[in-house]
Amino acid sequence: MRARGLLPIVLLTLGLWAASAVPVGAHGVLERSTPPANAVLDRAPDRIVLWFSEPVDPAFSTAVVTSGEGRRYGRRAEITDGGRALAVALEALPRGIYTVRWRVLALSDGHITSGALAFSVGQPLTASVRTVAGDVPGPARVAVRWMGLLAALLLAGLVAFEIWSPVPGPTVIRRAQMGAASVLFLAAVADLLVGSALLFEVPLRDALATGALWPFLVRTKAGWHIVSRAGLAVVALWATVSRGAGRTWPAAQLTSVLASAGALAGVTLGSHGSGRGWLAMAVDWVHLLAVAVWIGGVAGSLMIAWATPPSGRARIIRGLAPRLSAITAVCVGLVVTTGAYGAKLHVAGMQALADSAYGRTLTLKTVLVVVLVAMAVIGRLGVRGWIASTAAVPTVALRRFLGLGTAEVCAGAVIGLVVAVLTLTPPAPPRAGAAVLLSGQADALRILLSIAPAEPGWNRVEVRVLNGNGGSVPTPGRVLVRFVNLDEPTEPTTVVLSALGEGQFAAGGAELGPPGWWEVSVFVRWPGRADAETIFPLHLGEECRPIAGPDALRLLERVREAWASVRTWREIQQLTDGAGNAYLTWLEAERPDRQRFSTSTGVQVVSLGRVRYQRASGGAWKRYEFSSPTPVEGPLYFLRGARGIRLGRTGWCDGEPCRVLFWTSPDGGARFAAWVGLHRYMVSRLLMLEPTHYMTLRYADINVPVRIEPPE
């Protein structure tokens, strides 16, 4: 081997080494923030904290807070929480609307993500800014990624075609290899230009001048992705030129093979698989290699066929068709197998295909791949088989072979465009944990609400609407779910669910982003009728908020004083176990010890001091007498020995301003949240959470006379 042949081998080795050492993870996706997106705050926060799905690079991740007038606030962003959180300390913010723009570089796969969220201080948010903008790949990024992907696939595919093809065609194939290697290099340079503008927000020249570009290229996976493709493209171009000049020595041939395979490894380095470990990366590389050999074989066959005079074209096709069919069959099997593995790795279940941009893009890719596989099957069993089995190649078969091959290559290019979008789109966030299934009643309807995984961040929400007996009902016009954060004065979020089938509706999103207390309301709407509504409590994550001071204690005492003077009221109690079972109670109470109630199981009770009457499902009344009367207390019963008292958000209840009051039971086993009016200090709604119970209590008709008498 000549000494100068060692240079491309060394460069190739360095390029392949750059595709190693892959940690586990995928894309830095914003999961939640403090304050949350679209928050309306009474007081300005002293810091902004953004939590991401993966650790981010502190040198290339930042967040900026700007006012509506464009003024910047805050200090330099700092990385906390093991690299997953980005925090910005703030000076005093005046009244106004603010935007937090963030940009992070994920350590796991080197992907750059960016976005923006809005919040306001002392004034409502307008509809135009009440949004959260995530990372959406722009046309320039997609075009550059598409160009590089097609060039790498074509280069590797044509090198493989030269190896297995029984028909010599060095000139046209090597020219195509040179073109593919050149485009691959240009795509890497363009990727550097686009990435520099996105990451540094300055032109490449300024990034070079500040010295920020070199650490990016040598320290980050995104930089390795660019350097490896550019370096291997140069090596491949050199090897192809050397072989074209008549040098057929083994070093040049081996270098072409290794450089083209390494270029695919460089593409894998910029894929989602690079953040999922060695196995995922190897599977992604095999997937790309199979696609390259498949499409490159078809493209190489077409190039030789079109470069051959018509008189000799049939002979060329006859020599290529049998082997092309066999190789296509193997490649299709590998593409389907490795593609299924990748889909399972990056999409958390079938529902995520519809709930995320990544899932929908992957679905489109799958449909196109099915079409491409159908073309390959037709070619294998039909046209190519006909050509291989007949003594003479019919003209119609030849035309079909060329037409089908052209269609395969075009379909492959379209799929490449979809893949370019896919590699720049964050995968569907992985979900863990079981779903919470809440059951309640809205008028005569039974409502089943499923929230999975019931953790801060992205959740899938499903609603099933049934009649009181659990049977089907006419499909409602719309089903809406409203999320109210009880801890923070953020704008409530209402989501319109998509219809899945008879009485079933669903949607996915990050409305339940911040941890803490939530009130979830389900509205069932038919045209021309009042909405049917039911309310559920929900608590996500760990409670880490400080206990409030004298204001909370003062409000608690006023509630006790106000309810001590209440004589009569009505209440509806809804209890669900989180597994789909529900128990409802409708109650009328008269102090000190008279009450009448009925339950959803058919039990009716009338309690008059020490005497109690009870019957089940319309049966005969039975009389019981106790040694002492049972007092009726309303919410005062749950306030006994209240601990951990603190205040939550403000709002409106029954025409007056109200405040959420939180507390826990003396043993800490039950947590409560109550909406308290700030004029009369009455409790309008009380929510309770225990490990296996979710309860909603609604109070009404306070001090409206009721008559509770013994049953006839």
SULTA-V994506 format. One record per run of one state. SS is the DSSP state (helix for helix, strand for strand, loop for the rest). FROM is the first residue (numbers start at 1). TO is the last residue. Records with the same first field share a line. If there is no record, write none. Layout:
SS: FROM-TO  FROM-TO
This chain:
loop: 1-4  18-23  25-29  35-38  42-46  53-55  57-57  61-61  68-71  74-77  84-84  90-95  107-111  122-131  134-138  165-169  200-203  211-211  220-220  245-249  270-271  277-277  308-309  347-350  356-356  390-394  424-435  443-444  453-458  468-477  486-489  491-492  497-497  502-503  510-515  526-531  541-549  565-567  577-578  580-581  591-593  600-602  609-610  617-621  626-633  638-642  654-655  665-670  678-682  691-692  701-712
helix: 5-17  58-60  81-83  139-164  170-199  204-210  212-219  221-244  250-269  272-275  278-307  310-346  351-355  357-389  395-423  550-564  634-637
strand: 24-24  30-34  39-41  47-52  56-56  62-67  72-73  78-80  85-89  96-106  112-121  132-133  276-276  436-442  445-452  459-467  478-485  490-490  493-496  498-501  504-509  516-525  532-540  568-576  579-579  582-590  594-599  603-608  611-616  622-625  643-653  656-664  671-677  683-690  693-700
